[in-house]
């Protein structure tokens, strides 16, 4: 959870803090209800800890993780007491997004379009293309980190990727 010092010296539990959220509709309260703390999270619905929720309903893993984010460190309560709406923005590594996050993103895209002389369709398309690329890139990096390069033990050079044939499991080079 991102904790950053606010301008007033208080610690805010958020990745993005919107001081004037007049155009942002969150799951709590009306649009423009004041300050909003957006906390971004990405989960893998196939991970053992999320699999039951993912299998139970569409976007079940993302929706369950919203509750986890709100409860961790009593974040939602602490924000509410400070007059801030805490809004988790949960993405699944497979491309899904929690319902509240989707609503907020639509509002943000609309605000960007209004301030940049672009249409909402263009802004939203560019945003979702960028998210798709970033999720794919992040998943690829995570997969790559898990690969084991066993070269060095006996200098035979066992590797998991070999040429254009794709994934060649433990083939000696």
C-alpha positions in Angstrom: 0.0 0.0 0.0 1.5 3.3 -1.0 1.8 5.7 1.9 2.8 9.2 1.1 3.1 12.3 3.2 0.5 14.8 2.3 1.2 18.6 2.1 -0.2 18.9 5.6 2.2 16.4 7.1 -0.4 13.6 7.4 0.2 10.2 5.9 -2.2 9.3 3.1 -2.7 5.6 2.1 -3.0 6.0 -1.7 -1.1 5.8 -5.0 -3.0 8.9 -6.3 -4.6 11.6 -4.2 -7.2 13.8 -5.9 -7.7 17.0 -3.9 -10.5 18.2 -6.1 -12.5 15.2 -7.4 -15.5 17.1 -8.8 -15.9 14.8 -11.8 -15.1 11.5 -10.2 -17.9 9.1 -9.3 -16.8 6.5 -6.7 -18.8 3.7 -5.1 -19.3 5.9 -2.1 -21.2 9.2 -2.1 -22.0 11.5 -5.0 -19.6 12.8 -7.6 -17.4 15.6 -6.3 -17.8 14.5 -2.7 -14.4 16.0 -2.0 -11.0 14.4 -1.7 -10.4 10.9 -3.2 -7.6 8.5 -2.5 -7.1 6.1 -5.4 -5.1 3.0 -4.5 -4.1 0.8 -7.5 -3.7 -3.0 -7.1 -3.1 -5.8 -9.6 -3.9 -9.4 -8.8 -3.6 -12.7 -10.6 -6.9 -14.5 -10.5 -5.2 -17.8 -11.1 -3.1 -17.5 -8.0 -3.9 -20.0 -5.2 -5.2 -17.3 -2.9 -7.6 -15.9 -5.4 -8.7 -18.9 -7.3 -11.9 -19.7 -5.3 -13.2 -16.1 -5.7 -12.3 -16.0 -9.4 -14.1 -19.3 -10.0 -17.2 -18.1 -8.0 -18.2 -15.1 -10.1 -16.9 -13.0 -12.9 -14.2 -10.6 -11.6 -14.7 -12.3 -8.2 -11.0 -12.1 -7.4 -10.8 -8.3 -8.1 -14.0 -7.6 -6.2 -12.8 -9.6 -3.2 -9.4 -7.8 -3.2 -11.2 -4.5 -3.1 -12.5 -5.6 0.4 -9.0 -6.7 1.4 -7.5 -3.3 0.4 -10.2 -1.4 2.3 -9.7 -3.5 5.5 -5.9 -3.6 5.5 -4.7 -1.3 8.2 -8.3 0.0 8.6 -7.5 2.2 5.5 -11.1 2.9 4.5 -12.1 3.9 8.1 -9.0 6.1 8.5 -9.7 7.9 5.2 -13.3 8.4 6.0 -12.5 10.0 9.4 -10.1 12.3 7.5 -12.8 13.3 5.1 -11.3 11.4 2.2 -13.1 8.7 0.0 -10.8 5.7 -0.3 -11.2 4.0 -3.7 -9.3 0.9 -4.5 -8.6 0.4 -8.2 -8.1 -3.3 -8.7 -7.0 -4.8 -12.0 -6.7 -8.5 -12.8 -3.6 -9.5 -14.6 -5.8 -11.1 -17.2 -7.4 -7.7 -18.1 -10.4 -7.5 -15.8 -11.1 -4.5 -13.6 -13.4 -4.2 -10.5 -16.8 -2.5 -11.0 -16.0 0.6 -9.0 -12.6 1.1 -10.6 -14.3 0.9 -14.1 -16.7 3.6 -13.0 -13.9 5.8 -11.7 -11.8 5.2 -14.9 -14.7 6.3 -17.1 -15.0 9.5 -15.1 -11.3 10.2 -15.3 -11.3 9.5 -19.1 -14.2 11.9 -19.5 -12.3 14.6 -17.5 -9.1 14.1 -19.5 -11.1 14.3 -22.8 -12.7 17.6 -21.6 -9.4 19.1 -20.7 -7.5 18.0 -23.8 -9.8 18.7 -26.7 -10.0 15.0 -27.5 -13.1 12.8 -27.8 -13.9 10.5 -24.9 -13.7 7.6 -27.3 -10.1 8.5 -28.3 -9.0 9.0 -24.6 -10.6 5.7 -23.5 -9.2 3.7 -26.4 -5.7 5.0 -25.7 -6.1 4.4 -22.0 -7.3 0.8 -22.4 -4.6 0.1 -25.0 -1.9 1.4 -22.5 -3.4 -0.7 -19.7 -3.4 -3.8 -21.9 0.2 -3.3 -22.8 1.3 -2.7 -19.2 -0.6 -5.7 -17.9 1.0 -7.9 -20.6 4.4 -6.5 -20.0 4.0 -7.0 -16.2 2.9 -10.6 -16.7 5.8 -11.3 -19.0 8.3 -9.8 -16.5 6.8 -11.9 -13.7 7.0 -15.1 -15.8 10.6 -14.3 -16.8 11.6 -13.8 -13.2 10.3 -17.3 -12.4 12.4 -18.9 -15.1 15.4 -20.7 -13.8 18.6 -20.6 -15.7 20.6 -23.6 -14.6 23.7 -22.8 -16.6 26.8 -22.6 -14.4 26.4 -25.8 -12.5 28.0 -28.0 -15.2 28.3 -25.4 -18.0 25.9 -27.4 -20.1 23.6 -24.3 -20.3 20.0 -25.6 -19.6 17.6 -22.9 -20.7 13.8 -22.7 -21.0 13.6 -20.6 -24.2 15.3 -21.7 -27.4 15.0 -19.9 -30.7 11.7 -19.4 -32.6 10.3 -22.7 -31.4 9.0 -21.0 -28.3 9.0 -22.6 -24.9 11.4 -25.6 -24.9 11.3 -27.0 -21.4 14.8 -27.8 -20.0 16.6 -28.4 -23.3 20.3 -28.4 -23.1 22.0 -26.0 -25.5 
